[in-house]
Amino acid sequence: MYIRIIISAVVAILLVSCSKSSNTQASFHNDHTVFIDLKDAPTRRWSEFLDNITVVGLVPLKTDNPLDEVRNIKNADGYLYISDKSKKLYSFDMSGQARFVINAHGRGRGEYIDLTDFCIHNDTIFILDRLTSRILCYSSKTGKYQSYIKIENTADYFGIAATDDGIYLLKSMFNYPFKQNSYPLELINYSGKTQSNLLQQSEWYIKQTEEYYWGGECCIYRLGDQTHLAIPFRNAIYEIASSDSAYIKYRFDFGQNDIDSHIDSPSAMSPANRSLTAIDGGVVAETNEHIILYTTSEQAMSYLVYNKRSSRYDIFTHQINGTYCLMRGDSYVYSINDSCFATLISPYKITPLPHQITLEGFSDNIKSVYDELHSRDISSDDNPILMLFDIPF
């Protein structure tokens, strides 16, 4: 019933101006592209975000195998699938009860060295292991190993999304940008053979050779029957329209400091220049109504919330100031179903604990969360708790 996702913003504007990078080619825009003008967007206090979300529930993750810094959360058929830093993959039901854990490190049958990314499709979990050039397949019902798919050049791949058309593999922003005359997105069939390449190299390539701009990684994810990918250097979310084409679905324009406007300038893209604004592709959550994005700039790190139906956008400066929970530490945002988001409350990463904090100035909404956490007698050794919430604005 629930599904993963994270951040966004938006308002329609005109076509790309001549000041935009020549690399952002018109072929990637069409009548369905939504341009979101954020040049003069005001920022709001983080407390306003916390006060206005609707907390749906708290789900403690119950397992005998402690989680080690959650890296990703995805949903399929009403179950949660969570990977962590130690390269284990857990499955939970929506009450937080563990179903199984995949923990098969090695080079043998059914084993992997690196859990680079994973996805779920047609009752199968696909684990991308870039270090052994394989995609390993497990049952999403039992966690049992089934088979593997051998692929080429896996070291470049960072993201995976399985569909009826085949498996999409997305290359890493940090390993890939300086390689010309190839493609960042590839579709393979279930035998591992390349079916098509998507996105021209000019959409991806950056004109420099040694240093690149700081920022987040790209990501690829499913939203219903759609496949989306976020590219930070382009401040855009793409949609795969067919097995051999993709287009920009949402373009977030931050004006003069928009990173895409400076993508051809090695000096501007240097890590020493932190005046530019970029989305963090690794922190994107999308439902049918909202997108939540994490943005980085010299001024602040912020969450951008975009309502896809009303075109309303809000930018919230990400400052917690000692608060125990709600998107701090490793607590990013995930989509859990068509309308619901989730974040992790991580006792071993975030202090003070509920009984140690004074909740003056917080809304009744947030106080009720703290009251429930306090009643659970949480310790710093406990597993994370999943907090489910809706965005009513």
ZAVO-237417 format. One record per atom (N, C-alpha, C): residue in three letters; x, y, z. Coordinates in steps of 0.2 Angstrom, whole numbers, plus 5000, padded with zeros to 4 digits. Last residue first. Example, Ala and Ser with C-alpha at 12.3 -4.5 7.8 and 13.67 -1.06 7.14 Angstrom:
2
SER506449895035SER506849955036SER506450005039ALA506649725039ALA506249785039ALA506649845039
***
This chain:
393
PHE499651045011PHE499651105008PHE499951095001PRO499750925018PRO499050955017PRO499051015013ILE500650785017ILE500750855016ILE500050885014ASP500750655030ASP500550685024ASP500650755023PHE501950525036PHE501550595036PHE501350615029LEU502650415047LEU502250425041LEU501950495042MET504150365053MET503650415054MET503350425048LEU504950225059LEU504750255053LEU504150305055ILE506350215069ILE505650215069ILE505450255063PRO507850115071PRO507450175069PRO506650165069ASN508150015086ASN508150025078ASN507750085077ASP509050075101ASP508450045097ASP508550055089ASP510050135108ASP510150065105ASP509650045100SER509450235115SER509950255109SER510150195105SER507750195118SER508450205120SER508850215114ILE506050245123ILE506650235117ILE507350245120ASP504750235128ASP505350215132ASP505950205127ARG503550265123ARG503850205121ARG504550185124SER503250385127SER502950335131SER503150265129HIS504050465119HIS504250465126HIS503850405129LEU503350455107LEU504050425108LEU504250415115GLU502150515111GLU502150445109GLU502850415110ASP502650645113ASP502350615118ASP502250535117TYR503150675100TYR503550675106TYR503250635112VAL501850685093VAL502350635091VAL502850625097SER501250795100SER500950725101SER501450665098LYS502050895096LYS502050875103LYS501750805104ILE501750915083ILE502350885085ILE502450865092ASN500350955085ASN500550905080ASN501250875082ASP500451075092ASP500151015095ASP500350945091SER502051145089SER501351135088SER501151075091PHE503251225100PHE503051175095PHE502351165095GLY503551305111GLY503451335104GLY503251285099GLU504351185120GLU504051245120GLU504051275113LEU504751055124LEU504451065118LEU504051135118THR506350995130THR505751045131THR505451065125ILE506950835131ILE506850895128ILE506250935130GLN507150705136GLN507650755138GLN507550825135HIS506250615132HIS506150635139HIS506650685141PRO506750595119PRO506150625120PRO506050655127LEU508550625118LEU508050585118LEU507350615120PRO509350765109PRO509250725115PRO508650675113THR510050655096THR509950665103THR509750735103ILE510250525084ILE509950595085ILE509850605093LYS510750405082LYS511050455078LYS510850525081TYR509950315088TYR510650305089TYR511050355086PRO508650345085PRO508850355091PRO509650355092SER507950415071SER508550365073SER508850385079ILE506550415062ILE506750435068ILE507350385071LEU506350445044LEU506650395050LEU506750435056THR504850475035THR505550495037THR505750445043ALA503750475022ALA504050445028ALA504750475029PHE502150515014PHE502850515015PHE503150485021CYS500750475003CYS501050475010CYS501850475010SER500150444992SER500050514995SER500450525001ASP500450324987ASP500250374982ASP500250444985ASN501750284999ASN501150264994ASN501050324990ILE502950335003ILE502750265005ILE502150245002SER504450414999SER503750404998SER503550334999TYR505550485011TYR505350435006TYR504650435005VAL506850595017VAL506150585016VAL506050535010TYR508150555029TYR507950585023TYR507150575022SER509050545042SER508350535041SER508150585035ASP510350535047ASP510250495041ASP509450495039GLY510150695053GLY510550645053GLY510450605046ARG508350725051ARG509050745053ARG509450685053MET506950715050MET507350735045MET508050765047LEU506350705065LEU506050735059LEU506650765054CYS506950725082CYS506750685076CYS506550735070TYR507450815092TYR507650745092TYR507450715085THR508250975089THR507650935089THR507850855088GLY509351055088GLY509351005093GLY508650965094ASN509051135076ASN509251165082ASN509051115088ILE508751115062ILE508351085067ILE508451115074GLN508451185046GLN508851195053GLN508451165058HIS508351205031HIS508351145035HIS508851155041THR507051315025THR507751305027THR507851245032PHE505951265013PHE506051275020PHE506751265022ILE504951325001ILE505651315002ILE505751325010ASP503551284991ASP503751304997ASP504451284998TYR502351304978TYR502951274980TYR503151314987ARG500951254968ARG501251284974ARG501851254976SER500251184958SER500851224956SER501151264962SER499251104961SER499151174962SER499651214960ARG499850974958ARG499150994956ARG499051064956LYS501050964964LYS501050954957LYS500350974954ASN501851054975ASN501251024974ASN501051024967TYR503451034982TYR503051064976TYR502451024976VAL504651094993VAL504051054993VAL503651084987LEU506351074997LEU505851104992LEU505251064992TYR507351105010TYR506851065007TYR506451105003SER509051165010SER508351175011SER507951115008MET510551235016MET510251175014MET509551175015ALA511151395012ALA510851345016ALA510651285012GLN512151465004GLN511751505009GLN511451455014GLU512651384995GLU513151415000GLU512751445006SER511551244993SER511951304991SER512351334996THR510451114989THR511051134992THR511351204989THR508951034992THR509351084988THR509951104992TYR507850894991TYR508350924995TYR508850974990LEU506150884987LEU506850884985LEU507250924990ILE504650814985ILE505050844990ILE505750834988ILE503050834976ILE503850814976ILE504150844982HIS501350774976HIS501950814979HIS502650784977GLU500450684971GLU500250754972GLU500850794974ASN500950554970ASN500550584964ASN500350654965THR502650584976THR501950554976THR501550574970GLU504350574978GLU503850594974GLU503250554975ALA505950634984ALA505350594986ALA504750614982VAL507650624984VAL507050644980VAL506450604982VAL509150634986VAL508650644991VAL507950674987GLY510050624976GLY509950564980GLY509450574985GLY510050744969GLY509650684966GLY509550624971ASP509850894976ASP510250834977ASP509750774975ILE509951034965ILE509550984969ILE509950924971ALA510951184968ALA510751124964ALA510351074969THR511651344966THR511051304969THR510951244965LEU513251414969LEU512751394965LEU512251344968SER514251454977SER513751494977SER513151474972ARG515451384979ARG514851354982ARG514251404982ASN516851344972ASN516351394971ASN515651364974ALA517651244974ALA517851304978ALA517251354977PRO517351144965PRO517151134971PRO517251194976SER516851224949SER517351204954SER517051194961MET516051284940MET515851214943MET516351184948ALA516651404937ALA516051404941ALA515851334944SER517751354930SER517851384936SER517251394940PRO517151284919PRO517551244924PRO517651284930SER515551304912SER516151344915SER516551304920ASP514451244908ASP515051244903ASP515651284906ILE513551264918ILE513851204917ILE514351194913HIS512851374922HIS513551374923HIS513851314921SER511451344923SER511651404919SER512451404918ASP511351244932ASP511351224925ASP511551284920ILE511351304944ILE511951264942ILE511951254935ASP510851464947ASP510651394945ASP511251364942ASN510951594950ASN511451544954ASN511251474952GLN509951664943GLN510651674942GLN511151624944GLY508751534945GLY508951604942GLY509651604941PHE508351404947PHE508451454953PHE508851514951ASP507151304941ASP507551364939ASP507651404945PHE506851144938PHE506851184943PHE507351244942ARG505751054928ARG506451094928ARG506351144933TYR505150894925TYR505050954929TYR505750984929LYS505350814914LYS504650824916LYS504650884921ILE506250804899ILE506250834906ILE505550844908TYR506250634892TYR506150704892TYR506150734899ALA506850494882ALA506650524889ALA506550604888SER506750344873SER506750414874SER506550434881ASP506650204871ASP507150234868ASP507150314868SER505450164878SER506150124879SER506750154875SER504750314883SER504750254879SER505450224880ALA504950414892ALA504350414889ALA504250354885ILE505550444908ILE505650394902ILE504950384899GLU505750604914GLU505250544913GLU505450504907TYR506850694925TYR506650664918TYR506150614919ILE507050834934ILE506750764935ILE506550744928ALA508450944936ALA507850924933ALA507650854935ASN509651014937ASN509051034941ASN508451014938ARG510750964931ARG510250994927ARG509651024931PHE511550904941PHE511850964937PHE511350994932PRO510550804946PRO510750874950PRO511050924946ILE509350724939ILE510050744938ILE510150804941ALA508250594942ALA508450654944ALA509150664943LEU506950494933LEU507650504936LEU507850574937HIS505550384933HIS505850454933HIS506650444936THR504350294925THR505050284928THR505350354927GLN502650244929GLN503150284926GLN503850274929ASP501650174936ASP501950144930ASP502450184926GLY502250234951GLY501650194948GLY501950164942LEU503750274949LEU503150304952LEU502550284948ARG505350224952ARG504750214949ARG504250254953TYR506950304949TYR506450274953TYR505850264949ILE508650354951ILE508150334946ILE507650294951CYS509850494954CYS509450434956CYS508850414951CYS511450564956CYS510850554953CYS510450504956GLU512150644971GLU512150594966GLU511450594962GLY512450814975GLY512250754976GLY512250704970GLY514050914976GLY513350904975GLY513150834976TRP515351014968TRP515050974974TRP514250964973TYR515851004951TYR515451044957TYR515250994962TYR517450934948TYR516750954947TYR516450984953GLU519050934941GLU518650944946GLU517950954944GLU519650894928GLU519950874934GLU519450874940THR519050934916THR519350874916THR519550844923GLN517551004908GLN518151004913GLN518450934913LYS516051014903LYS516751034900LYS517251054905ILE515150874906ILE515350934909ILE516050954906TYR513750784899TYR514450794899TYR514550864902TRP512350764898TRP512650744904TRP513350774905GLU511950804886GLU511450814891GLU511850804898SER512850744877SER512950824878SER512450844884GLN512550614876GLN513050634881GLN513150704882GLN510750594877GLN511350614873GLN511850634878LEU509650474883LEU510050534885LEU510650544881LEU509850294881LEU509450354882LEU509850414885ASN510050154872ASN510350204876ASN509950264876SER509349984872SER509350054869SER509750094874GLN509749854875GLN509149864871GLN509149934868THR511049744879THR510849814878THR510249814873LYS510649594889LYS510849624882LYS510649694882GLY510249524900GLY510849574901GLY511049604894SER509049464899SER509649424898SER510249464899TYR508049564900TYR508249514906TYR508749464905ASN508849704892ASN508349654893ASN508549604899ILE509249874897ILE509449804895ILE508849764896LEU509550044894LEU509049994895LEU509249924892GLU510450174901GLU510450114897GLU509850064899LEU511150324903LEU510550284904LEU510550234899PRO512250404898PRO512150394905PRO511650344907TYR513250354884TYR512550374887TYR512550354894SER514650434875SER514250374877SER513650404881ASN515450534872ASN515250494866ASN514950424869GLN516550554886GLN516150584881GLN515950524876LYS516650564903LYS516650524898LYS516250544892PHE516350644914PHE516950664910PHE517050614904PRO515350594922PRO515250654918PRO515750664913TYR515550464930TYR515350464923TYR515450534919ASN515650454943ASN516150414939ASN516050434931PHE514750544948PHE515450554950PHE515950514946MET513450504943MET513650574942MET514450574943SER513350334937SER513550384942SER513750454940LYS512050284926LYS512750284928LYS512850344933LEU510650164927LEU510850234927LEU511650244930LEU509750054919LEU510350064923LEU510550134922TYR508249974917TYR508550034916TYR509150034921ILE507649824911ILE507949854916ILE508349914914GLY506049804902GLY506749784904GLY507049814910ASP504749834901ASP505149844895ASP505849814896ASP504249824913ASP504049764909ASP504449774902THR505649864924THR505049874921THR504849814916ALA506749914937ALA506549864932ALA505849874930ALA508150024939ALA507450014939ALA507149964934ILE509550074948ILE509250024944ILE508550034945GLY511150164948GLY510450154950GLY510150104945PHE512550154944PHE512350184951PHE511650164953TYR513850104934TYR513150104936TYR513050114943ASP515150084932ASP514950144930ASP514250154933ALA515349944934ALA515749994938ALA515450064938THR514849874923THR514449884929THR514749934934ASN515249824910ASN515349894913ASN514949914919GLU513849714907GLU514549744906GLU514549804909ILE513049574917ILE513049634913ILE513749664912LYS512049434921LYS512749464919LYS512749524915ILE510949404933ILE510949434926ILE511649464925TYR510449264942TYR510749324941TYR510849344934SER509149194954SER509649184948SER510049254948GLN508649174967GLN508349144961GLN508849134956TYR508649174985TYR508949184979TYR508649144973LYS507249224995LYS507649174993LYS507949194986GLY506349315000GLY507049335000GLY507549284998THR504949294999THR505349255004THR506049275005LYS504449384990LYS504049354995LYS504349325001SER505349424981SER505149474985SER504649454991SER506749324977SER506049324978SER505849384983TYR508049394968TYR507849364974TYR507049364974CYS509449414958CYS508749414958CYS508549374964LEU510849524954LEU510549464958LEU509849474959ILE511749574941ILE511149594945ILE510849534948ARG513549604940ARG512949564940ARG512349604943SER514849654942SER514549654936SER513949604935THR515449654955THR515449594951THR515049594945LEU515249794958LEU515849764959LEU515949694956ARG513849824957ARG514349854952ARG515049814952ASP512449744959ASP513149744962ASP513649764956LEU510849774962LEU511349794957LEU512049784961ILE509549664964ILE510049694968ILE510649704963PHE507849654963PHE508449654959PHE508949694963ILE506549544968ILE507049594970ILE507649594966THR504949504961THR505749494961THR506049554964ASP503649534958ASP503849484964ASP504549464964ASN503749634948ASN503449564947ASN503749514952HIS505149714956HIS504649714950HIS504449644949ILE506149824965ILE505649774965ILE505249774959CYS507949864967CYS507249884965CYS506849824965PHE509449944972PHE508949884972PHE508349914969ASP511249974972ASP510549994972ASP510149934971THR512349904977THR512449974974THR511750004974LEU512949814988LEU512249824986LEU512249894984ASP514349714983ASP514149784984ASP513349784983ILE514549574982ILE515049614986ILE514749684988TYR513349444985TYR513549504981TYR514049534986GLU512749274981GLU513049324985GLU513249384981GLY512249174973GLY511749214977GLY512049264982ARG513749094973ARG513049094971ARG512549124976GLY515049204979GLY514749144977GLY514049144974ARG515649314984ARG515649304977ARG515349244974GLY514849404997GLY515349364994GLY515349364987HIS513449415008HIS514049445006HIS514549395003ALA511949425010ALA512349375007ALA512949405004ASN510649455017ASN511349465020ASN511849415017ILE509049495018ILE509549475013ILE510249495015VAL507749455029VAL508349495028VAL508849465023PHE505949465031PHE506649425030PHE507149475029ARG505049535039ARG504849475035ARG505449435033ALA504749625054ALA505249595049ALA504949535045GLN503549745056GLN503749675058GLN504149645052GLY502949865054GLY503649865056GLY503849795057SER501649855048SER501649865055SER502449865058MET501949835035MET501749905037MET501649915044ASP503349725035ASP502649735033ASP502549805036PHE504949725028PHE504549735033PHE503849745031SER506549665023SER505849675021SER505449675027TYR508249725020TYR507749705025TYR507049715021LEU509849695016LEU509249715013LEU508649685017LYS511449755020LYS510949715021LYS510349745018LYS512549845020LYS512349805013LYS511949755015SER512749925030SER513149865030SER512949815024LYS511950035028LYS512650045027LYS513049975026ASP510449955021ASP510749995026ASP511549995024SER508749955013SER509449935013SER509849985018ILE507149895014ILE507649945017ILE508349915016TYR505549885009TYR506149855008TYR506649915009LEU503849855014LEU504449905014LEU505049865013TYR502349815005TYR502849795010TYR503449845009GLY501349844996GLY501149855003GLY501749835008ASP501949824983ASP501449774985ASP501249774993ALA503449904988ALA503049864983ALA502549814986ASN504550034992ASN503949994993ASN503649964987LYS506150074999LYS505650074993LYS505050024996ILE507450165006ILE506850135007ILE506350135001ASN509150175010ASN508650175005ASN508050145007ARG510050175021ARG510250205014ARG509650215009VAL510150175038VAL509750165032VAL510050205026GLU511250125049GLU511150185045GLU510850165038ASP510949965051ASP511550015052ASP511550065047LEU509849875061LEU509949915055LEU510549955057PRO510049715069PRO510049795070PRO510249825063ASN509049585068ASN509649605065ASN509649685065ASP507849565073ASP508349545077ASP509049565074THR506649695071THR507049645068THR507649625073LYS505449815068LYS505649765073LYS506049705069LEU505349985068LEU505549935064LEU505849875068PRO503850065072PRO504450045075PRO504649985070VAL502950195065VAL503050125064VAL503750105067LEU501750315068LEU502450295070LEU502450215069GLY500650415057GLY500850365062GLY501550345063VAL500350535052VAL499950475051VAL500050425056VAL500450705054VAL500850645056VAL500250585056THR500450825042THR500050785046THR500350715048ILE501350985043ILE501250915040ILE500750875045ASN501551105050ASN500951095045ASN500851025042ASP502651105058ASP501951125061ASP501351105057LEU503651075050LEU503451025055LEU502751045058PHE503651195042PHE503551135039PHE503351085044GLU503951285052GLU503351295049GLU503151235045SER505251255056SER504651245061SER504051245058TRP505951305046TRP505851235046TRP505351215051ARG505351455038ARG505651425044ARG505551345044ARG505551485020ARG505151485027ARG505551445032THR506051595007THR506151535011THR505751545018PRO505351644991PRO505551654998PRO505651595002ALA505951644975ALA505551614980ALA505851624987ASP506451704964ASP506251754969ASP505951714975LYS506751594956LYS507251644956LYS507051684962LEU505951484952LEU506151484959LEU506651544961ASP504851414942ASP505251474943ASP505351494950ILE504751274933ILE504651304940ILE505151354941PHE504051194920PHE504551244922PHE504351274928VAL503651044914VAL503451094919VAL504051134921THR503350964898THR503850994903THR503551044907HIS502450934889HIS502250904895HIS502850934901ASP502850974877ASP502251004879ASP502150984887ASN504650954880ASN504050954876ASN503450984879HIS506450944880HIS505850984883HIS505250964878PHE507450894874PHE507250864880PHE506650894884SER507750964863SER507450904862SER507250864868ALA508451074867ALA507651084867ALA507351014866GLN509751044879GLN509451044872GLN508751044872THR510851104887THR510151084889THR509751094882ASN512051154883ASN511951084883ASN511251064884SER512051294884SER511851264877SER511851194877SER511251354899SER511751314895SER511551284889LYS510351504897LYS510451434900LYS510951404896SER510151624891SER510651624896SER510751554899CYS509051614884CYS509651604880CYS510251604885SER507851514893SER508151574890SER508851564887VAL506651384890VAL507351404893VAL507551464889LEU504951454891LEU505451404888LEU506151434891LEU504151514906LEU504251504899LEU504851454897ILE503351424919ILE503651484917ILE503851464909ALA502451364933ALA502651354926ALA502851424924VAL503151294948VAL502751354945VAL502951354938VAL503851204962VAL503651214955VAL503151274954ALA504651054970ALA504451124970ALA504151144963SER505250924982SER505050954976SER504751024976ILE505750754989ILE505750824989ILE505550854982ILE505450564990ILE505750624993ILE505750684988ILE504850394992ILE504950454988ILE505250514992ARG504050234991ARG504550274992ARG504650344988ILE502450174997ILE502950174992ILE503450234993TYR501050055002TYR501550115003TYR502150114998MET500449945000MET500050005000MET500450065000
***
